Protein backbone atom coordinates (compact mmCIF):
# COMPACT_ATOMS: atom_id res chain seq x y z
CA UNK A 1 0.00 0.00 0.00
CA UNK A 2 1.30 3.44 -0.89
CA UNK A 3 1.42 6.46 1.37
CA UNK A 4 -0.93 8.59 -0.76
CA UNK A 5 -4.41 9.65 0.34
CA UNK A 6 -6.40 7.87 -2.35
CA UNK A 7 -8.83 5.35 -1.01
CA UNK A 8 -9.41 1.84 -2.29
CA UNK A 9 -11.81 1.50 -5.22
CA UNK A 10 -12.50 5.26 -5.19
CA UNK A 11 -14.41 5.14 -1.89
CA UNK A 12 -14.16 8.32 0.12
CA UNK A 13 -13.04 7.92 3.69
CA UNK A 14 -13.33 10.55 6.41
CA UNK A 15 -9.95 11.92 7.48
CA UNK A 16 -8.60 14.11 10.26
CA UNK A 17 -7.67 17.69 9.46
CA UNK A 18 -4.02 16.85 10.17
CA UNK A 19 -3.90 14.67 7.05
CA UNK A 20 -5.70 17.09 4.72
CA UNK A 21 -3.43 17.89 1.77
CA UNK A 22 -3.07 21.07 -0.21
CA UNK A 23 -4.73 20.76 -3.60
CA UNK A 24 -7.69 18.77 -2.26
CA UNK A 25 -10.88 19.87 -4.07
CA UNK A 26 -13.48 21.86 -2.12
CA UNK A 27 -17.04 20.92 -3.12
CA UNK A 28 -20.34 22.59 -2.24
CA UNK A 29 -23.26 20.55 -0.89
CA UNK A 30 -24.86 20.67 -4.36
CA UNK A 31 -21.73 19.26 -6.02
CA UNK A 32 -20.08 22.38 -7.47
CA UNK A 33 -16.30 22.73 -7.29
CA UNK A 34 -15.43 25.85 -5.29
CA UNK A 35 -11.64 25.60 -5.46
CA UNK A 36 -8.73 23.60 -4.06
CA UNK A 37 -7.22 23.73 -0.59
CA UNK A 38 -4.33 26.16 -0.45
CA UNK A 39 -3.64 26.05 3.30
CA UNK A 40 -5.04 24.36 6.38
CA UNK A 41 -5.57 26.94 9.14
CA UNK A 42 -5.15 25.36 12.57
CA UNK A 43 -3.31 25.39 15.85
CA UNK A 44 -1.52 22.04 15.90
CA UNK A 45 -0.38 22.42 19.52
CA UNK A 46 -3.95 22.82 20.76
CA UNK A 47 -5.44 20.51 18.08
CA UNK A 48 -7.85 23.20 16.90
CA UNK A 49 -8.95 23.19 13.25
CA UNK A 50 -10.11 26.64 12.12
CA UNK A 51 -10.71 26.00 8.43
CA UNK A 52 -9.02 26.07 5.04
CA UNK A 53 -8.03 28.68 2.48
CA UNK A 54 -8.28 28.44 -1.28
CA UNK A 55 -7.76 30.43 -4.46
CA UNK A 56 -10.07 29.78 -7.37
CA UNK A 57 -7.92 31.65 -9.88
CA UNK A 58 -4.30 32.63 -10.39
CA UNK A 59 -4.79 36.27 -9.41
CA UNK A 60 -7.69 35.97 -6.98
CA UNK A 61 -7.06 36.73 -3.32
CA UNK A 62 -6.89 33.78 -0.95
CA UNK A 63 -10.30 33.08 0.63
CA UNK A 64 -11.14 31.44 3.96
CA UNK A 65 -13.64 28.64 4.58
CA UNK A 66 -14.27 28.37 8.35
CA UNK A 67 -14.59 24.94 9.95
CA UNK A 68 -18.28 25.68 10.70
CA UNK A 69 -18.97 25.59 6.92
CA UNK A 70 -17.28 22.21 6.44
CA UNK A 71 -19.49 19.14 6.59
CA UNK A 72 -16.74 16.55 6.09
CA UNK A 73 -13.08 16.11 5.21
CA UNK A 74 -12.41 13.03 3.09
CA UNK A 75 -9.61 11.41 1.16
CA UNK A 76 -11.12 12.90 -2.00
CA UNK A 77 -12.51 16.32 -1.06
CA UNK A 78 -13.59 18.93 1.46
CA UNK A 79 -17.39 18.84 1.47
CA UNK A 80 -19.16 22.05 2.48
CA UNK A 81 -22.49 22.18 4.30
CA UNK A 82 -23.74 24.95 1.97
CA UNK A 83 -24.69 25.04 -1.68
CA UNK A 84 -22.48 26.94 -4.13
CA UNK A 85 -24.52 30.16 -4.07
CA UNK A 86 -24.59 30.35 -0.27
CA UNK A 87 -20.89 29.48 -0.06
CA UNK A 88 -19.91 32.22 -2.51
CA UNK A 89 -22.01 34.72 -0.55
CA UNK A 90 -20.47 33.87 2.83
CA UNK A 91 -16.83 32.96 2.11
CA UNK A 92 -14.62 35.96 2.94
CA UNK A 93 -11.11 36.92 1.79
CA UNK A 94 -8.42 35.62 4.11
CA UNK A 95 -6.48 38.41 5.84
CA UNK A 96 -2.78 38.07 5.13
Residue pairs with C-beta under 8 A, 6 or more apart in sequence:
5 15
5 19
5 21
5 75
6 75
6 76
7 13
7 75
7 76
10 76
12 74
12 75
12 76
12 77
13 74
13 75
14 72
14 73
14 74
15 73
15 74
15 75
16 73
17 40
17 42
17 49
17 73
18 42
18 44
20 37
20 40
20 52
20 73
20 78
21 37
22 36
22 37
22 38
22 39
22 40
23 36
23 37
24 36
24 37
24 76
24 77
24 78
25 33
25 35
25 36
25 37
25 76
25 77
25 78
26 33
26 34
26 35
26 36
26 37
26 52
26 54
26 65
26 77
26 78
26 80
27 33
27 34
27 77
27 78
27 79
27 80
28 34
28 80
28 82
28 83
28 84
28 87
29 71
29 79
29 80
29 81
29 82
29 83
30 83
30 84
32 83
32 84
34 54
34 56
34 65
34 80
34 84
34 87
34 88
34 91
35 54
35 55
35 56
35 63
36 54
36 55
37 52
37 53
37 54
37 78
38 52
38 53
38 54
38 55
38 62
39 52
39 53
39 62
40 49
40 52
41 49
41 50
41 51
41 52
41 53
41 64
41 94
42 48
42 49
42 50
43 50
49 67
50 66
50 67
51 64
51 65
51 66
51 67
51 68
51 69
51 70
52 64
52 65
52 70
52 78
53 62
53 63
53 64
53 65
53 94
54 62
54 63
54 65
55 61
55 62
55 63
56 63
61 93
61 94
62 93
62 94
62 96
63 91
63 92
63 93
63 94
64 91
64 92
64 93
64 94
65 78
65 80
65 87
65 91
69 80
69 81
69 82
69 87
69 90
69 91
70 78
70 79
70 80
70 81
71 79
71 80
71 81
72 78
72 79
73 79
80 87
82 90
